């Protein structure tokens, strides 16, 4: 759900050019952060499932 929320649900709110972050328009910066956060969210989910023993791999 995290990638969905970062890319789609927040898009109408983040669709601004006026504030710039690190010299980038806010929307571009937001998409960059969301793109970097997506693999992190997937990795954390996978790690959490392995800790609980639900990794789906054969024993």
N, C-alpha and C positions, 0 to 999 in steps of 0.2 A: 504494500500500500504506500510506502514511503515514496518510491519513484513516481507513482501516479499523482500523489498529492503535490510533489515538488514540480512536476512538469505541467500538469493540467489544471488542477484545482486552484493553484495559487497564481496562475498566469494572468487572469484579469486584474489581480491586485498588483502584480509586479510589472505590469506593462507600462513602464515609465522610462523616459529618457533623461529627465531633468536631473535627478541625482546621479552623479558618476562615482563609481567605486574603482579605485586604482586606475583611473583614466578610461574606464569602460562605461558605456551606458548601463543603467541598472538592469535592464532586461537581459542583456548579454552576460553580465556578471552573474545574474541569477541562474541562467541556463548553464553556465560553466560550473557553478557550484553544484547544481543538481546533477550534472553529468558525472562529476567526481564523486558525489555522495551515493549514487546508485550502486556502483560495485561495492562500496563500503557497506551499504544496507544489505545487499545480497550475501556478502561474506559474514556479516554478523548473524544473519538468519541461519545460514548454513552451520556456523559455529554453535549457535544455540541448539539446533536440532541434533547435532552430533553429541553435545553434552547430555542431552536428554535421552540419547540412544535411539533417535528416530531418523537416522540418516538414510534409510532405504537401501542400504547395501546388504548383500547376502553375507551371512556369518562365515 
